[in-house]
Amino acid sequence: MATVITKEAFLAAEDRPTVDVPLPEKFYGEGAVARIRIMSGAERAELEKRFATGETTVESDPGGFRAALLVATWVDESGEPMWIAKDAAAMLAKNAKTIELIVEEAAELSGFRKKDVEELEKN
């Protein structure tokens, strides 16, 4: 039998864990990981708004959605954001395959489907 959750229980739940994405050892050293935190609903809505409304586009922001997603989800050991928006160009100058590995995990954890990402990048 299903139990209907209360508002208090829903709000009290620790539902934004972090996940460690293993990075290629040959570039970053043994055991190196990028720590990704699941986005909140408000963070995701803000990201979608920026891209779906045309406020930000791939032309106006090279790397666009991928950079914004990583800035919003990549955290340090203490759970604090690792990057700020002005770091995006330097971050995206790194190995494309590694960046894509992290982007894919961040997108999946935050509920973006591949077609959602493609649609947002198209705008």
Long-range contacts (C-beta under 8 A, 24 or more apart in sequence): 16-40, 18-75, 18-79, 19-105, 19-109, 21-101, 21-102, 21-105, 23-98, 23-101, 23-102, 24-95, 24-97, 24-98, 27-95, 27-98, 28-98, 34-74, 34-102, 35-74, 35-75, 35-76, 35-77, 35-82, 36-73, 36-74, 36-75, 36-102, 36-105, 36-106, 36-109, 37-73, 37-74, 37-75, 37-79, 38-73, 38-109, 38-110, 39-72, 39-73, 39-109, 39-110, 39-111, 43-72, 43-110, 44-110, 44-111, 44-112, 47-72, 48-120, 51-120, 51-121, 51-123, 52-119, 52-120, 52-123, 53-123, 54-123, 57-123, 58-121, 61-88, 62-89, 62-92, 63-88, 63-89, 63-92, 64-121, 65-117, 65-120, 65-121, 66-92, 66-99, 66-100, 66-103, 66-121, 67-91, 67-92, 69-103, 69-106, 69-107, 69-110, 69-112, 70-99, 70-102, 70-103, 70-106, 72-106, 73-106, 73-109, 73-110, 74-102, 74-106
